[in-house]
Amino acid sequence: MPIYEYRCPSCGFQKEHLQKMSDEPLSTCPSCGATGYAKLLSAAGFQLKGTGWYATDFKGGSTASSTDSSPSSAPACAGGGCACH
């Protein structure tokens, strides 16, 4: 269930409420009883789990598949017969 953040314009009371998406929005402030208690627009928090995501596979780099790209290493076509020699 999503967590919605509400704020009362009358008294400034602010609170998070756990609600179903199908529930009607709250309209009465639990602190002062005034109407106008409204949802705030806030960033949604989520986490991508499993493999294939930047945070699990690519963040920080990988040394297991490193290749030697120094100028002294032999080219891929070391066997000859190509135009690069």
PDB file of N, CA, C and O in Angstrom:
ATOM      1  N   MET A   1       0.842  -1.181   0.000  1.00  0.00           N
ATOM      2  CA  MET A   1       0.000   0.000   0.000  1.00  0.00           C
ATOM      3  C   MET A   1       0.884   1.240   0.000  1.00  0.00           C
ATOM      4  O   MET A   1       1.912   1.278   0.676  1.00  0.00           O
ATOM      5  N   PRO A   2       0.489   2.235  -0.746  1.00  0.00           N
ATOM      6  CA  PRO A   2       1.279   3.465  -0.797  1.00  0.00           C
ATOM      7  C   PRO A   2       1.130   4.317   0.464  1.00  0.00           C
ATOM      8  O   PRO A   2       0.127   4.239   1.175  1.00  0.00           O
ATOM      9  N   ILE A   3       2.131   5.112   0.715  1.00  0.00           N
ATOM     10  CA  ILE A   3       2.106   6.068   1.817  1.00  0.00           C
ATOM     11  C   ILE A   3       1.904   7.447   1.213  1.00  0.00           C
ATOM     12  O   ILE A   3       2.671   7.875   0.350  1.00  0.00           O
ATOM     13  N   TYR A   4       0.876   8.136   1.668  1.00  0.00           N
ATOM     14  CA  TYR A   4       0.575   9.479   1.190  1.00  0.00           C
ATOM     15  C   TYR A   4       0.862  10.477   2.298  1.00  0.00           C
ATOM     16  O   TYR A   4       0.586  10.215   3.469  1.00  0.00           O
ATOM     17  N   GLU A   5       1.412  11.610   1.927  1.00  0.00           N
ATOM     18  CA  GLU A   5       1.715  12.665   2.886  1.00  0.00           C
ATOM     19  C   GLU A   5       0.654  13.758   2.751  1.00  0.00           C
ATOM     20  O   GLU A   5       0.347  14.209   1.647  1.00  0.00           O
ATOM     21  N   TYR A   6       0.104  14.173   3.886  1.00  0.00           N
ATOM     22  CA  TYR A   6      -0.948  15.191   3.921  1.00  0.00           C
ATOM     23  C   TYR A   6      -0.485  16.367   4.765  1.00  0.00           C
ATOM     24  O   TYR A   6       0.361  16.229   5.648  1.00  0.00           O
ATOM     25  N   ARG A   7      -1.067  17.544   4.468  1.00  0.00           N
ATOM     26  CA  ARG A   7      -0.775  18.762   5.240  1.00  0.00           C
ATOM     27  C   ARG A   7      -2.045  19.585   5.366  1.00  0.00           C
ATOM     28  O   ARG A   7      -2.825  19.706   4.422  1.00  0.00           O
ATOM     29  N   CYS A   8      -2.238  20.155   6.563  1.00  0.00           N
ATOM     30  CA  CYS A   8      -3.397  21.007   6.823  1.00  0.00           C
ATOM     31  C   CYS A   8      -3.001  22.464   6.592  1.00  0.00           C
ATOM     32  O   CYS A   8      -2.032  22.938   7.185  1.00  0.00           O
ATOM     33  N   PRO A   9      -3.736  23.182   5.739  1.00  0.00           N
ATOM     34  CA  PRO A   9      -3.395  24.588   5.506  1.00  0.00           C
ATOM     35  C   PRO A   9      -3.765  25.482   6.685  1.00  0.00           C
ATOM     36  O   PRO A   9      -3.220  26.578   6.814  1.00  0.00           O
ATOM     37  N   SER A  10      -4.679  25.040   7.548  1.00  0.00           N
ATOM     38  CA  SER A  10      -5.116  25.859   8.687  1.00  0.00           C
ATOM     39  C   SER A  10      -4.112  25.855   9.836  1.00  0.00           C
ATOM     40  O   SER A  10      -3.700  26.915  10.306  1.00  0.00           O
ATOM     41  N   CYS A  11      -3.716  24.653  10.291  1.00  0.00           N
ATOM     42  CA  CYS A  11      -2.829  24.576  11.458  1.00  0.00           C
ATOM     43  C   CYS A  11      -1.402  24.158  11.116  1.00  0.00           C
ATOM     44  O   CYS A  11      -0.518  24.231  11.970  1.00  0.00           O
ATOM     45  N   GLY A  12      -1.163  23.719   9.873  1.00  0.00           N
ATOM     46  CA  GLY A  12       0.178  23.311   9.454  1.00  0.00           C
ATOM     47  C   GLY A  12       0.546  21.890   9.823  1.00  0.00           C
ATOM     48  O   GLY A  12       1.680  21.468   9.598  1.00  0.00           O
ATOM     49  N   PHE A  13      -0.410  21.126  10.397  1.00  0.00           N
ATOM     50  CA  PHE A  13      -0.166  19.740  10.769  1.00  0.00           C
ATOM     51  C   PHE A  13       0.166  18.929   9.525  1.00  0.00           C
ATOM     52  O   PHE A  13      -0.502  19.062   8.500  1.00  0.00           O
ATOM     53  N   GLN A  14       1.192  18.091   9.608  1.00  0.00           N
ATOM     54  CA  GLN A  14       1.628  17.283   8.472  1.00  0.00           C
ATOM     55  C   GLN A  14       1.878  15.867   8.939  1.00  0.00           C
ATOM     56  O   GLN A  14       2.514  15.652   9.971  1.00  0.00           O
ATOM     57  N   LYS A  15       1.377  14.884   8.175  1.00  0.00           N
ATOM     58  CA  LYS A  15       1.518  13.484   8.569  1.00  0.00           C
ATOM     59  C   LYS A  15       1.447  12.587   7.345  1.00  0.00           C
ATOM     60  O   LYS A  15       0.830  12.934   6.338  1.00  0.00           O
ATOM     61  N   GLU A  16       2.094  11.415   7.448  1.00  0.00           N
ATOM     62  CA  GLU A  16       2.009  10.391   6.406  1.00  0.00           C
ATOM     63  C   GLU A  16       0.911   9.404   6.786  1.00  0.00           C
ATOM     64  O   GLU A  16       0.761   9.050   7.955  1.00  0.00           O
ATOM     65  N   HIS A  17       0.148   8.965   5.791  1.00  0.00           N
ATOM     66  CA  HIS A  17      -0.933   8.007   6.006  1.00  0.00           C
ATOM     67  C   HIS A  17      -0.781   6.849   5.028  1.00  0.00           C
ATOM     68  O   HIS A  17      -0.550   7.059   3.837  1.00  0.00           O
ATOM     69  N   LEU A  18      -0.910   5.639   5.530  1.00  0.00           N
ATOM     70  CA  LEU A  18      -0.875   4.431   4.725  1.00  0.00           C
ATOM     71  C   LEU A  18      -2.295   4.166   4.244  1.00  0.00           C
ATOM     72  O   LEU A  18      -3.189   3.917   5.052  1.00  0.00           O
ATOM     73  N   GLN A  19      -2.507   4.218   2.931  1.00  0.00           N
ATOM     74  CA  GLN A  19      -3.839   4.052   2.355  1.00  0.00           C
ATOM     75  C   GLN A  19      -3.780   3.169   1.131  1.00  0.00           C
ATOM     76  O   GLN A  19      -2.750   3.074   0.464  1.00  0.00           O
ATOM     77  N   LYS A  20      -4.896   2.523   0.841  1.00  0.00           N
ATOM     78  CA  LYS A  20      -5.035   1.795  -0.414  1.00  0.00           C
ATOM     79  C   LYS A  20      -5.210   2.811  -1.525  1.00  0.00           C
ATOM     80  O   LYS A  20      -5.658   3.931  -1.280  1.00  0.00           O
ATOM     81  N   MET A  21      -4.864   2.434  -2.730  1.00  0.00           N
ATOM     82  CA  MET A  21      -5.039   3.342  -3.859  1.00  0.00           C
ATOM     83  C   MET A  21      -6.522   3.599  -4.123  1.00  0.00           C
ATOM     84  O   MET A  21      -6.886   4.642  -4.665  1.00  0.00           O
ATOM     85  N   SER A  22      -7.367   2.660  -3.746  1.00  0.00           N
ATOM     86  CA  SER A  22      -8.799   2.810  -3.981  1.00  0.00           C
ATOM     87  C   SER A  22      -9.497   3.625  -2.890  1.00  0.00           C
ATOM     88  O   SER A  22     -10.664   3.983  -3.056  1.00  0.00           O
ATOM     89  N   ASP A  23      -8.814   3.932  -1.771  1.00  0.00           N
ATOM     90  CA  ASP A  23      -9.406   4.720  -0.701  1.00  0.00           C
ATOM     91  C   ASP A  23      -9.610   6.170  -1.131  1.00  0.00           C
ATOM     92  O   ASP A  23      -8.838   6.720  -1.917  1.00  0.00           O
ATOM     93  N   GLU A  24     -10.667   6.771  -0.597  1.00  0.00           N
ATOM     94  CA  GLU A  24     -10.918   8.194  -0.846  1.00  0.00           C
ATOM     95  C   GLU A  24      -9.845   9.021  -0.135  1.00  0.00           C
ATOM     96  O   GLU A  24      -9.400   8.645   0.950  1.00  0.00           O
ATOM     97  N   PRO A  25      -9.426  10.133  -0.724  1.00  0.00           N
ATOM     98  CA  PRO A  25      -8.445  10.994  -0.055  1.00  0.00           C
ATOM     99  C   PRO A  25      -9.024  11.562   1.245  1.00  0.00           C
ATOM    100  O   PRO A  25     -10.221  11.831   1.346  1.00  0.00           O
ATOM    101  N   LEU A  26      -8.150  11.735   2.227  1.00  0.00           N
ATOM    102  CA  LEU A  26      -8.582  12.325   3.489  1.00  0.00           C
ATOM    103  C   LEU A  26      -8.858  13.812   3.276  1.00  0.00           C
ATOM    104  O   LEU A  26      -8.195  14.461   2.468  1.00  0.00           O
ATOM    105  N   SER A  27      -9.842  14.348   4.006  1.00  0.00           N
ATOM    106  CA  SER A  27     -10.164  15.765   3.833  1.00  0.00           C
ATOM    107  C   SER A  27     -10.253  16.516   5.157  1.00  0.00           C
ATOM    108  O   SER A  27     -10.280  17.746   5.162  1.00  0.00           O
ATOM    109  N   THR A  28     -10.300  15.796   6.283  1.00  0.00           N
ATOM    110  CA  THR A  28     -10.410  16.436   7.592  1.00  0.00           C
ATOM    111  C   THR A  28      -9.108  16.257   8.359  1.00  0.00           C
ATOM    112  O   THR A  28      -8.592  15.146   8.477  1.00  0.00           O
ATOM    113  N   CYS A  29      -8.588  17.352   8.873  1.00  0.00           N
ATOM    114  CA  CYS A  29      -7.336  17.330   9.628  1.00  0.00           C
ATOM    115  C   CYS A  29      -7.548  16.604  10.955  1.00  0.00           C
ATOM    116  O   CYS A  29      -8.468  16.944  11.700  1.00  0.00           O
ATOM    117  N   PRO A  30      -6.706  15.601  11.266  1.00  0.00           N
ATOM    118  CA  PRO A  30      -6.843  14.899  12.539  1.00  0.00           C
ATOM    119  C   PRO A  30      -6.415  15.739  13.745  1.00  0.00           C
ATOM    120  O   PRO A  30      -6.733  15.391  14.882  1.00  0.00           O
ATOM    121  N   SER A  31      -5.705  16.828  13.511  1.00  0.00           N
ATOM    122  CA  SER A  31      -5.228  17.672  14.597  1.00  0.00           C
ATOM    123  C   SER A  31      -6.232  18.752  14.997  1.00  0.00           C
ATOM    124  O   SER A  31      -6.560  18.891  16.175  1.00  0.00           O
ATOM    125  N   CYS A  32      -6.721  19.519  14.012  1.00  0.00           N
ATOM    126  CA  CYS A  32      -7.614  20.633  14.327  1.00  0.00           C
ATOM    127  C   CYS A  32      -9.049  20.423  13.846  1.00  0.00           C
ATOM    128  O   CYS A  32      -9.939  21.180  14.234  1.00  0.00           O
ATOM    129  N   GLY A  33      -9.290  19.417  13.016  1.00  0.00           N
ATOM    130  CA  GLY A  33     -10.636  19.129  12.528  1.00  0.00           C
ATOM    131  C   GLY A  33     -11.073  19.963  11.341  1.00  0.00           C
ATOM    132  O   GLY A  33     -12.202  19.814  10.874  1.00  0.00           O
ATOM    133  N   ALA A  34     -10.217  20.831  10.843  1.00  0.00           N
ATOM    134  CA  ALA A  34     -10.569  21.678   9.702  1.00  0.00           C
ATOM    135  C   ALA A  34     -10.603  20.856   8.412  1.00  0.00           C
ATOM    136  O   ALA A  34      -9.880  19.871   8.267  1.00  0.00           O
ATOM    137  N   THR A  35     -11.448  21.279   7.492  1.00  0.00           N
ATOM    138  CA  THR A  35     -11.458  20.638   6.181  1.00  0.00           C
ATOM    139  C   THR A  35     -10.379  21.299   5.331  1.00  0.00           C
ATOM    140  O   THR A  35      -9.962  22.423   5.608  1.00  0.00           O
ATOM    141  N   GLY A  36      -9.942  20.613   4.322  1.00  0.00           N
ATOM    142  CA  GLY A  36      -8.874  21.142   3.468  1.00  0.00           C
ATOM    143  C   GLY A  36      -7.573  20.377   3.627  1.00  0.00           C
ATOM    144  O   GLY A  36      -6.569  20.719   3.003  1.00  0.00           O
ATOM    145  N   TYR A  37      -7.585  19.336   4.465  1.00  0.00           N
ATOM    146  CA  TYR A  37      -6.425  18.462   4.639  1.00  0.00           C
ATOM    147  C   TYR A  37      -6.131  17.864   3.264  1.00  0.00           C
ATOM    148  O   TYR A  37      -6.970  17.149   2.717  1.00  0.00           O
ATOM    149  N   ALA A  38      -4.966  18.141   2.701  1.00  0.00           N
ATOM    150  CA  ALA A  38      -4.704  17.773   1.308  1.00  0.00           C
ATOM    151  C   ALA A  38      -3.405  16.993   1.156  1.00  0.00           C
ATOM    152  O   ALA A  38      -2.464  17.156   1.933  1.00  0.00           O
ATOM    153  N   LYS A  39      -3.381  16.140   0.130  1.00  0.00           N
ATOM    154  CA  LYS A  39      -2.175  15.372  -0.197  1.00  0.00           C
ATOM    155  C   LYS A  39      -1.091  16.313  -0.692  1.00  0.00           C
ATOM    156  O   LYS A  39      -1.362  17.298  -1.379  1.00  0.00           O
ATOM    157  N   LEU A  40       0.132  15.991  -0.330  1.00  0.00           N
ATOM    158  CA  LEU A  40       1.286  16.725  -0.834  1.00  0.00           C
ATOM    159  C   LEU A  40       1.917  15.930  -1.971  1.00  0.00           C
ATOM    160  O   LEU A  40       1.837  14.702  -2.004  1.00  0.00           O
ATOM    161  N   LEU A  41       2.527  16.625  -2.873  1.00  0.00           N
ATOM    162  CA  LEU A  41       3.246  15.984  -3.960  1.00  0.00           C
ATOM    163  C   LEU A  41       4.665  15.725  -3.469  1.00  0.00           C
ATOM    164  O   LEU A  41       5.388  16.659  -3.125  1.00  0.00           O
ATOM    165  N   SER A  42       5.056  14.474  -3.439  1.00  0.00           N
ATOM    166  CA  SER A  42       6.393  14.128  -2.974  1.00  0.00           C
ATOM    167  C   SER A  42       6.990  13.066  -3.882  1.00  0.00           C
ATOM    168  O   SER A  42       6.281  12.395  -4.632  1.00  0.00           O
ATOM    169  N   ALA A  43       8.296  12.928  -3.802  1.00  0.00           N
ATOM    170  CA  ALA A  43       9.005  11.950  -4.633  1.00  0.00           C
ATOM    171  C   ALA A  43       8.705  10.545  -4.144  1.00  0.00           C
ATOM    172  O   ALA A  43       8.682  10.282  -2.942  1.00  0.00           O
ATOM    173  N   ALA A  44       8.482   9.670  -5.067  1.00  0.00           N
ATOM    174  CA  ALA A  44       8.235   8.273  -4.723  1.00  0.00           C
ATOM    175  C   ALA A  44       9.564   7.572  -4.496  1.00  0.00           C
ATOM    176  O   ALA A  44      10.525   7.800  -5.230  1.00  0.00           O
ATOM    177  N   GLY A  45       9.617   6.737  -3.502  1.00  0.00           N
ATOM    178  CA  GLY A  45      10.825   5.972  -3.239  1.00  0.00           C
ATOM    179  C   GLY A  45      10.642   4.538  -3.698  1.00  0.00           C
ATOM    180  O   GLY A  45       9.636   3.904  -3.378  1.00  0.00           O
ATOM    181  N   PHE A  46      11.598   4.028  -4.439  1.00  0.00           N
ATOM    182  CA  PHE A  46      11.536   2.645  -4.868  1.00  0.00           C
ATOM    183  C   PHE A  46      12.954   2.136  -5.057  1.00  0.00           C
ATOM    184  O   PHE A  46      13.902   2.910  -5.191  1.00  0.00           O
ATOM    185  N   GLN A  47      13.072   0.839  -5.066  1.00  0.00           N
ATOM    186  CA  GLN A  47      14.381   0.232  -5.233  1.00  0.00           C
ATOM    187  C   GLN A  47      14.282  -0.863  -6.282  1.00  0.00           C
ATOM    188  O   GLN A  47      13.384  -1.704  -6.236  1.00  0.00           O
ATOM    189  N   LEU A  48      15.204  -0.847  -7.217  1.00  0.00           N
ATOM    190  CA  LEU A  48      15.253  -1.875  -8.248  1.00  0.00           C
ATOM    191  C   LEU A  48      16.085  -3.031  -7.717  1.00  0.00           C
ATOM    192  O   LEU A  48      17.246  -2.848  -7.350  1.00  0.00           O
ATOM    193  N   LYS A  49      15.502  -4.209  -7.676  1.00  0.00           N
ATOM    194  CA  LYS A  49      16.208  -5.372  -7.140  1.00  0.00           C
ATOM    195  C   LYS A  49      16.449  -6.397  -8.236  1.00  0.00           C
ATOM    196  O   LYS A  49      15.749  -6.430  -9.247  1.00  0.00           O
ATOM    197  N   GLY A  50      17.438  -7.217  -8.015  1.00  0.00           N
ATOM    198  CA  GLY A  50      17.765  -8.249  -8.986  1.00  0.00           C
ATOM    199  C   GLY A  50      18.936  -7.828  -9.850  1.00  0.00           C
ATOM    200  O   GLY A  50      19.518  -6.763  -9.643  1.00  0.00           O
ATOM    201  N   THR A  51      19.278  -8.654 -10.811  1.00  0.00           N
ATOM    202  CA  THR A  51      20.407  -8.349 -11.680  1.00  0.00           C
ATOM    203  C   THR A  51      19.949  -7.549 -12.885  1.00  0.00           C
ATOM    204  O   THR A  51      18.767  -7.547 -13.230  1.00  0.00           O
ATOM    205  N   GLY A  52      20.873  -6.883 -13.511  1.00  0.00           N
ATOM    206  CA  GLY A  52      20.572  -6.116 -14.710  1.00  0.00           C
ATOM    207  C   GLY A  52      20.352  -4.641 -14.460  1.00  0.00           C
ATOM    208  O   GLY A  52      20.083  -3.901 -15.407  1.00  0.00           O
ATOM    209  N   TRP A  53      20.456  -4.182 -13.223  1.00  0.00           N
ATOM    210  CA  TRP A  53      20.252  -2.773 -12.898  1.00  0.00           C
ATOM    211  C   TRP A  53      21.590  -2.139 -12.589  1.00  0.00           C
ATOM    212  O   TRP A  53      22.518  -2.824 -12.158  1.00  0.00           O
ATOM    213  N   TYR A  54      21.699  -0.854 -12.801  1.00  0.00           N
ATOM    214  CA  TYR A  54      22.936  -0.116 -12.571  1.00  0.00           C
ATOM    215  C   TYR A  54      23.465  -0.320 -11.154  1.00  0.00           C
ATOM    216  O   TYR A  54      24.662  -0.535 -10.962  1.00  0.00           O
ATOM    217  N   ALA A  55      22.579  -0.254 -10.160  1.00  0.00           N
ATOM    218  CA  ALA A  55      23.010  -0.341  -8.767  1.00  0.00           C
ATOM    219  C   ALA A  55      23.595  -1.706  -8.427  1.00  0.00           C
ATOM    220  O   ALA A  55      24.446  -1.796  -7.543  1.00  0.00           O
ATOM    221  N   THR A  56      23.169  -2.764  -9.097  1.00  0.00           N
ATOM    222  CA  THR A  56      23.663  -4.094  -8.753  1.00  0.00           C
ATOM    223  C   THR A  56      24.773  -4.584  -9.671  1.00  0.00           C
ATOM    224  O   THR A  56      25.613  -5.373  -9.238  1.00  0.00           O
ATOM    225  N   ASP A  57      24.806  -4.148 -10.907  1.00  0.00           N
ATOM    226  CA  ASP A  57      25.762  -4.708 -11.853  1.00  0.00           C
ATOM    227  C   ASP A  57      26.878  -3.770 -12.311  1.00  0.00           C
ATOM    228  O   ASP A  57      27.995  -4.228 -12.551  1.00  0.00           O
ATOM    229  N   PHE A  58      26.611  -2.496 -12.435  1.00  0.00           N
ATOM    230  CA  PHE A  58      27.587  -1.609 -13.056  1.00  0.00           C
ATOM    231  C   PHE A  58      28.174  -0.570 -12.110  1.00  0.00           C
ATOM    232  O   PHE A  58      29.226  -0.005 -12.410  1.00  0.00           O
ATOM    233  N   LYS A  59      27.541  -0.305 -11.001  1.00  0.00           N
ATOM    234  CA  LYS A  59      28.021   0.711 -10.072  1.00  0.00           C
ATOM    235  C   LYS A  59      29.354   0.266  -9.477  1.00  0.00           C
ATOM    236  O   LYS A  59      29.450  -0.839  -8.942  1.00  0.00           O
ATOM    237  N   GLY A  60      30.360   1.089  -9.559  1.00  0.00           N
ATOM    238  CA  GLY A  60      31.652   0.767  -8.989  1.00  0.00           C
ATOM    239  C   GLY A  60      32.574   0.012  -9.928  1.00  0.00           C
ATOM    240  O   GLY A  60      33.745  -0.192  -9.611  1.00  0.00           O
ATOM    241  N   GLY A  61      32.073  -0.399 -11.059  1.00  0.00           N
ATOM    242  CA  GLY A  61      32.906  -1.077 -12.041  1.00  0.00           C
ATOM    243  C   GLY A  61      33.156  -2.536 -11.706  1.00  0.00           C
ATOM    244  O   GLY A  61      32.871  -2.992 -10.599  1.00  0.00           O
ATOM    245  N   SER A  62      33.681  -3.247 -12.655  1.00  0.00           N
ATOM    246  CA  SER A  62      33.981  -4.662 -12.475  1.00  0.00           C
ATOM    247  C   SER A  62      35.394  -4.918 -12.947  1.00  0.00           C
ATOM    248  O   SER A  62      35.779  -4.473 -14.028  1.00  0.00           O
ATOM    249  N   THR A  63      36.170  -5.627 -12.153  1.00  0.00           N
ATOM    250  CA  THR A  63      37.547  -5.935 -12.546  1.00  0.00           C
ATOM    251  C   THR A  63      37.662  -7.336 -13.118  1.00  0.00           C
ATOM    252  O   THR A  63      38.724  -7.701 -13.620  1.00  0.00           O
ATOM    253  N   ALA A  64      36.613  -8.124 -13.060  1.00  0.00           N
ATOM    254  CA  ALA A  64      36.665  -9.500 -13.554  1.00  0.00           C
ATOM    255  C   ALA A  64      36.782  -9.554 -15.072  1.00  0.00           C
ATOM    256  O   ALA A  64      37.407 -10.472 -15.604  1.00  0.00           O
ATOM    257  N   SER A  65      36.202  -8.602 -15.773  1.00  0.00           N
ATOM    258  CA  SER A  65      36.234  -8.632 -17.232  1.00  0.00           C
ATOM    259  C   SER A  65      37.113  -7.530 -17.806  1.00  0.00           C
ATOM    260  O   SER A  65      36.859  -7.041 -18.907  1.00  0.00           O
ATOM    261  N   SER A  66      38.154  -7.134 -17.060  1.00  0.00           N
ATOM    262  CA  SER A  66      39.019  -6.067 -17.561  1.00  0.00           C
ATOM    263  C   SER A  66      39.922  -6.609 -18.664  1.00  0.00           C
ATOM    264  O   SER A  66      40.327  -7.771 -18.639  1.00  0.00           O
ATOM    265  N   THR A  67      40.224  -5.759 -19.619  1.00  0.00           N
ATOM    266  CA  THR A  67      41.107  -6.138 -20.715  1.00  0.00           C
ATOM    267  C   THR A  67      42.314  -5.225 -20.704  1.00  0.00           C
ATOM    268  O   THR A  67      42.220  -4.084 -20.251  1.00  0.00           O
ATOM    269  N   ASP A  68      43.421  -5.690 -21.182  1.00  0.00           N
ATOM    270  CA  ASP A  68      44.630  -4.901 -21.244  1.00  0.00           C
ATOM    271  C   ASP A  68      44.613  -4.092 -22.528  1.00  0.00           C
ATOM    272  O   ASP A  68      44.700  -4.653 -23.620  1.00  0.00           O
ATOM    273  N   SER A  69      44.500  -2.786 -22.402  1.00  0.00           N
ATOM    274  CA  SER A  69      44.432  -1.943 -23.590  1.00  0.00           C
ATOM    275  C   SER A  69      45.657  -1.035 -23.692  1.00  0.00           C
ATOM    276  O   SER A  69      45.579   0.048 -24.273  1.00  0.00           O
ATOM    277  N   SER A  70      46.777  -1.465 -23.135  1.00  0.00           N
ATOM    278  CA  SER A  70      47.985  -0.654 -23.217  1.00  0.00           C
ATOM    279  C   SER A  70      48.551  -0.740 -24.630  1.00  0.00           C
ATOM    280  O   SER A  70      48.306  -1.716 -25.338  1.00  0.00           O
ATOM    281  N   PRO A  71      49.313   0.284 -25.047  1.00  0.00           N
ATOM    282  CA  PRO A  71      49.860   0.297 -26.408  1.00  0.00           C
ATOM    283  C   PRO A  71      50.812  -0.857 -26.683  1.00  0.00           C
ATOM    284  O   PRO A  71      51.008  -1.204 -27.847  1.00  0.00           O
ATOM    285  N   SER A  72      51.420  -1.475 -25.654  1.00  0.00           N
ATOM    286  CA  SER A  72      52.377  -2.550 -25.884  1.00  0.00           C
ATOM    287  C   SER A  72      51.701  -3.902 -26.122  1.00  0.00           C
ATOM    288  O   SER A  72      52.368  -4.870 -26.488  1.00  0.00           O
ATOM    289  N   SER A  73      50.388  -3.974 -25.920  1.00  0.00           N
ATOM    290  CA  SER A  73      49.724  -5.259 -26.125  1.00  0.00           C
ATOM    291  C   SER A  73      49.552  -5.526 -27.611  1.00  0.00           C
ATOM    292  O   SER A  73      49.461  -4.597 -28.414  1.00  0.00           O
ATOM    293  N   ALA A  74      49.511  -6.769 -27.958  1.00  0.00           N
ATOM    294  CA  ALA A  74      49.392  -7.169 -29.359  1.00  0.00           C
ATOM    295  C   ALA A  74      47.987  -6.891 -29.868  1.00  0.00           C
ATOM    296  O   ALA A  74      47.022  -7.075 -29.126  1.00  0.00           O
ATOM    297  N   PRO A  75      47.847  -6.451 -31.117  1.00  0.00           N
ATOM    298  CA  PRO A  75      46.516  -6.198 -31.675  1.00  0.00           C
ATOM    299  C   PRO A  75      45.758  -7.514 -31.856  1.00  0.00           C
ATOM    300  O   PRO A  75      46.357  -8.589 -31.826  1.00  0.00           O
ATOM    301  N   ALA A  76      44.474  -7.426 -32.039  1.00  0.00           N
ATOM    302  CA  ALA A  76      43.623  -8.608 -32.204  1.00  0.00           C
ATOM    303  C   ALA A  76      43.977  -9.365 -33.482  1.00  0.00           C
ATOM    304  O   ALA A  76      43.704 -10.561 -33.582  1.00  0.00           O
ATOM    305  N   CYS A  77      44.560  -8.710 -34.426  1.00  0.00           N
ATOM    306  CA  CYS A  77      44.878  -9.355 -35.694  1.00  0.00           C
ATOM    307  C   CYS A  77      46.373  -9.714 -35.767  1.00  0.00           C
ATOM    308  O   CYS A  77      46.989  -9.600 -36.827  1.00  0.00           O
ATOM    309  N   ALA A  78      46.937 -10.136 -34.666  1.00  0.00           N
ATOM    310  CA  ALA A  78      48.382 -10.416 -34.587  1.00  0.00           C
ATOM    311  C   ALA A  78      48.822 -11.491 -35.551  1.00  0.00           C
ATOM    312  O   ALA A  78      50.011 -11.609 -35.845  1.00  0.00           O
ATOM    313  N   GLY A  79      47.890 -12.274 -36.045  1.00  0.00           N
ATOM    314  CA  GLY A  79      48.239 -13.344 -36.979  1.00  0.00           C
ATOM    315  C   GLY A  79      48.639 -12.819 -38.347  1.00  0.00           C
ATOM    316  O   GLY A  79      49.141 -13.586 -39.169  1.00  0.00           O
ATOM    317  N   GLY A  80      48.433 -11.535 -38.618  1.00  0.00           N
ATOM    318  CA  GLY A  80      48.790 -10.960 -39.905  1.00  0.00           C
ATOM    319  C   GLY A  80      47.684 -11.118 -40.928  1.00  0.00           C
ATOM    320  O   GLY A  80      46.618 -11.655 -40.626  1.00  0.00           O
ATOM    321  N   GLY A  81      47.936 -10.657 -42.122  1.00  0.00           N
ATOM    322  CA  GLY A  81      46.971 -10.766 -43.202  1.00  0.00           C
ATOM    323  C   GLY A  81      45.913  -9.671 -43.170  1.00  0.00           C
ATOM    324  O   GLY A  81      44.873  -9.795 -43.817  1.00  0.00           O
ATOM    325  N   CYS A  82      46.170  -8.598 -42.419  1.00  0.00           N
ATOM    326  CA  CYS A  82      45.199  -7.511 -42.397  1.00  0.00           C
ATOM    327  C   CYS A  82      45.880  -6.212 -42.812  1.00  0.00           C
ATOM    328  O   CYS A  82      47.102  -6.188 -42.964  1.00  0.00           O
ATOM    329  N   ALA A  83      45.137  -5.152 -42.996  1.00  0.00           N
ATOM    330  CA  ALA A  83      45.660  -3.880 -43.461  1.00  0.00           C
ATOM    331  C   ALA A  83      46.288  -3.049 -42.364  1.00  0.00           C
ATOM    332  O   ALA A  83      46.892  -2.018 -42.661  1.00  0.00           O
ATOM    333  N   CYS A  84      46.174  -3.452 -41.109  1.00  0.00           N
ATOM    334  CA  CYS A  84      46.699  -2.609 -40.026  1.00  0.00           C
ATOM    335  C   CYS A  84      48.198  -2.794 -39.810  1.00  0.00           C
ATOM    336  O   CYS A  84      48.779  -2.035 -39.035  1.00  0.00           O
ATOM    337  N   HIS A  85      48.848  -3.750 -40.444  1.00  0.00           N
ATOM    338  CA  HIS A  85      50.282  -3.967 -40.233  1.00  0.00           C
ATOM    339  C   HIS A  85      51.085  -3.267 -41.296  1.00  0.00           C
ATOM    340  O   HIS A  85      52.314  -3.335 -41.285  1.00  0.00           O
TER     341      HIS A  85
END
